[in-house]
Amino acid sequence: MIAKPTAIIYIDGFNLYYGRLRDSSSKWLDIQALFDDLLPRYDVIKVRYFTARVKAAASPADPQAPERQKAYLNALAGLPRVEVTEGSFTIHKSYARRRYPSRWARVIPVPRRLRERHLVKIWKVEEKGSDVNLGAYLVLDAARGAADLQVLVTNDSDLAEPARIVGSQFGQQIALCFPRKTRSRALVAVPHAFVLSVSDAAIARNQLPNPVEVGGKSYYRPAAWGT
């Protein structure tokens, strides 16, 4: 029996969530089973998932978001070929220009002495590290020749250069998978073997069991994510 070519999947977790899953009832996604399903001609040897832990302070309108994410990450820990790499969130005080109704949208230069009147205090939330981590592992695995195909799951144009390096410097094949309907032009311009499409049906049929048993503990799909 001829062995299948191997593949590693690199998932930008927030890009996938906000681009495809947030408004669906299929958030309890088995990312390992999904790519086994989508790539039947390949042996998916690893799924790398990049994210950051949500902080309650970052989403005061949805204080349960950290617990839902925690349940999902605990469930992913039970999948033998999934490896989660975490970045971080930073929350700090900042200022932003006040937004006015569209009928006032004309840009009017504000004198320096009046500028403070047009600014409001905000809490600025930024995710740090996930895109850098993804790019680093993408290039590292290419340098090692870890798989025959590397599949990049994101719309983030910042990852175009690491993806380009994978092919130009290491001669590795790369495939693209876009969570959003729109596609990053910068990523599309990167030489790639193919674009992998993910249907809603594929997402719906590749859900984790409920509960997921990991290390003697049970992790349940959050009630807000449906049954």
N, C-alpha and C positions, 0 to 999 in steps of 0.2 A: 504494500500500500504506500503510495507516494504521500509524503508529509505535506500539509498545507503550508503556504507562506505565512509568516507570523505578522502580527499587527499590535501596536500599542496605541491606545486612545488617550488624548489629552483634553480634558474638559474644563473649560472656564465656567465654574459653578454658577456664579451670579449671572453671567451672560446667558447660560442655559435657562436658569430660573426665570429671569425677567423677560427674556426673549421668547420663551415658549411655554413655561409651566405655570406661571403665576395665576393666569386666568383660566386654567384648566382644572379638572378634577382628577388629574393623573400625576400629582406631585410626588407620590410614594414610589418613585421610579427606580427600577432595578437597572442601573446603568451597565452592569456586567451582562445581563441577559439581553438588554437592548442591542448592544453592539455585536453580540454573538448572532443575534437574529438578523441584523442588517448586513453583516459581513460573513455569510455562510462559506465563502471560498477561502477565508482566512482563519487562522488560529489566533484568537485574541488572547495574548499572553498577559496583558496588564491593562488596567484602566486607571489612569492617573486623574484624580479629581482635585481641583484647586479652588479653595474658598477661604473665607475668614469668618470667625465667630461673630454673629450679630450681637450688638449690645442693646439692652433695653433703652438706654438713653438716646440711642440713635433713631429709635422709632417709637416715640411716646404715644402715638396714635394706635400702636399695635404692640402692647407690652408682652404678649405671648410669643412673638416671633422668635426670640432666642430659644425658648423651650421646644418649639416645633423644629427648628433647625437642629437642636441637640438630639432630638429623637431620631431624626433622619440620619445624622452622622453616626450615631450609635448603631443604627441598622446597617449602614454601609460597612461598618467594621466587621460584619459577619460574612462579607463577600470576599472569598480568598484571593481574587485577582484585582481587587480594588485597593488603591493606595491613596489616602487623603493627605494633601499637603496644605497647611494653613498659613495664610498671611495674617493681617491684623486690621482692625479699624482704629482710626484716630478720631477723637472728637475734641474740638477746641473752639474757643470763642473767635468770632471774626465779624466782619462787616460786609454788607452787600448793598448795592444801589437799590433804592426803593423802586418797585415796579408800579407803573401807573396804567390806568385804562388805555386801551388801544387808541382812543381818540386823542390821547396826549402823547402818542408814540414818537412825535417829532423830536429829534435829538437836539437839545439845547445845551450848549456849553455852560457848565456851572462854575462860577468863580470860586477860587480856593477857599475864600472866607465863608462861602455858603455851602461848600461841599458836604460838611458834616450833617447839615440839615437833610440831605438827600440820601443818607446812609442809614441802615438799620442794623442793630446787633443781631447776630444769628449764631447758632451752633453749627459749625461746618463739620460734616461727616465724610471721611475719606477712607476708602479701602486701600490698604498698602500691601504690596508684596505678591499678590496672586498672579498678576500678569508677568512679573519678573520671574517668579518661581516656575511658571509654566514654560516660559521661554528658555530658562536655564536647563530644565529637564529635557525639553525638546532637543536642544543642541547636544546635551550630554549623551542622551541615548543614541543620537545620530553618530556621534564620535565613537561610541562603543560598538556600533553596528548591532544594537540590541534587538532590532526587528526589521523585517523586510518592508513594512509600511508603517508610517506614522500618521495618525488621523487627528487633525486639529479641529476642535469643536468650539468655535467662538466667532464673533463678529468684530472683535477688537483689532483695529488696524495697527495698533502698537506691536502686534505679534507678527507682522509681515516680514520684518527683517530676520528674526530667528528662523521663520519658516523658509525664507530664501536661502539662509546659510545651510540649512539641512540638505538642500538639493545641490547648491553650487559648490560647497566646500566638502561635503561628505558623500555626494552622489546618492543620497537616500531618497526613496519615493515618499511623497507626502500627499495626503488627501485632505480635502476641506469639507467641513460640515457646518452649516450656518443655522444657528438657532432661530434667528429672525427671518422674516420674509425678505427683507432687504439684505443685500450682500455688500460686505466691505469691498470697495474697489481696490484698495491696496492689497488685500488678501487674494482677490481674484487675479490680480496681476502677477502673483507669485506662481512660477511653474509648478503644476500639480498633476497628479495622475488622474484624479476624477473628483467630482463633488458628490458627497454622500447625502442623499435626501432622507429625512426622518418624517414619516407620516404620523398623523395623530393616532391612527390605528396601531402603529408599531409601539408608540408610547403607551397606549391604553392596555395592550396585551402583555407588556413587560413591566408589571408592577410587583413590588415586593410582597411576600405573604404578610398577613396581619394576624398575630404579631410575628416579628422576627426574633428568633432565639439566638442570643450571642453570649457565650460564656456563662450559661445558666440563667441569664436574665432575659426578660421579654420586653421588647420595644414595640409600641403600638403606633399605628398611623394616627397623627393628630386628628382630633374630631373635626377641626375646621377644614381638614382636607378631604372630607367626605368618607364614604364607606367603601 
